[in-house]
Amino acid sequence: MPAPLPSLVSATPASRPVGDVRHYMRPGLLQLSALPPLSLYIHIPWCLRKCPYCDFNSHESSRGEPLPEREYVDALLADLQACLPMVWGRSVISVFLGGGTPSLFSPEAIERLLSGVRALLPLLPGAEITLEANPGTFERERFAAFRAAGVTRLSVGVQSFNDRHLQAIGRVHSAEQARAALQEAARAFETFNLDLMYALPGQSLQELAQDVQTALSFAPPHLSIYHLTVEEGTAFAKRPPALPDEDAAFDMLDALTAATAQAGLARYEVSAYARGPMHQCVHNTNYWQFGDYLGLGAGAHAKISFAHRIVRQTRHKNPRHYMQQALAGCPVHEERDVARAELPFEYMLGALRLREGFSLGDYCARTGLPPGTVTPALEQAEEKGWVQRQGNHIRPTERGFDFLSDLQQLFLE
């Protein structure tokens, strides 16, 4: 699951060809000494059924009607072709196929897509290529076929091993299907991620502990654990379920953190646990470190740095409209330069999620701003015990992790 993105409410409709790089290279207020690593995010928006907690751009597939795989892959590659001047000469460190449910697409469609990407963009040798998969779309040997298509890492959206809780959050798979999918993922991939949720409707601390122990029994190289939250515009926002209270949720977080540590999974990010550095998610880490990412697909976001500005884009949201616009060379719906005053908060949204924190040198390099732009907020954070500072390196404390939103808000304009 990609990291949360800042709002683009103030963005304006794109009024120029997306590949007009002269516009992005004009003088500006920022001075970036070097460009950050570049990732590629590809959004596949269809799913079997939209979960009531989901606020992503996802659309239920029509029953019995095949997905427009060929047309959509054509649109994605046309989108990428149009954007090449923005990232010319830059290598890609990771690719993430998210959704929706990308595993609804056939392995043949994924192979065609990845082959097209490789033909247009230089991927680093051994680049991480992740595909999100839903156990409800699982078929034996399907995951192995995705591996043969070029996917190197699978992210399996289990969320729970309790059928009652799966039903309460609208998942289409059962606990039995989740177990079968994980067995297949472990057989087909050297590294994979297991997504789990806690603080579910009616969930007890004991039930959460059972979910965690079941998850750990598959020895996942990577585990992502998210607190279920009610987001605006979702079905749960209209009809809120009864969720565990804040104290119960904190107890659950303490229990799962202890259990994962005992199992050899290190908490390297506020919601991410890995069995050693080699299994940390390269793609999401680039988000958290304020790296660049080109976003393709319906409703996808992008962040691209240039010498004197940082640009954010969003693609057209409706899949059919996106395909039409992308094939016409106009995939971008909105675009804006990130304001200088917003950059400290945008950088800290990700950097303070990381156990290792960040260096002031990295902050300056990624934002083009001097360290003094965050000095007052860092001093407040130190006084509150939310960060530790060693020279020019800043790390969030355990208390800082517990009050992460409050810590990040210190850096608001």
Salt bridges, closest charged atoms under 4 A:
ASP20 OD1 - ARG22 NE 3.35
ASP74 OD1 - ARG112 NH2 2.21
ASP79 OD1 - ARG315 NH2 2.93
GLU141 OE2 - ARG140 NE 3.96
GLU141 OE2 - ARG187 NH2 3.22
GLU184 OE1 - ARG140 NH1 3.28
GLU184 OE2 - ARG187 NH2 2.61
GLU207 OE2 - ARG164 NH2 2.39
GLU207 OE1 - HIS165 NE2 3.34
GLU269 OE2 - ARG353 NE 2.47
ASP292 OD2 - ARG90 NH2 3.00
ASP292 OD1 - LYS303 NZ 2.83
GLU335 OE2 - ARG16 NH1 2.78
ASP337 OD2 - ARG26 NH2 3.68
ASP337 OD2 - ARG309 NE 2.86
GLU342 OE1 - ARG336 NH1 2.92
GLU346 OE1 - ARG312 NH2 2.65
GLU346 OE2 - ARG336 NH2 3.73
GLU356 OE1 - ARG395 NH2 3.19
ASP362 OD1 - ARG366 NE 3.65
GLU398 OE2 - ARG355 NH1 2.73
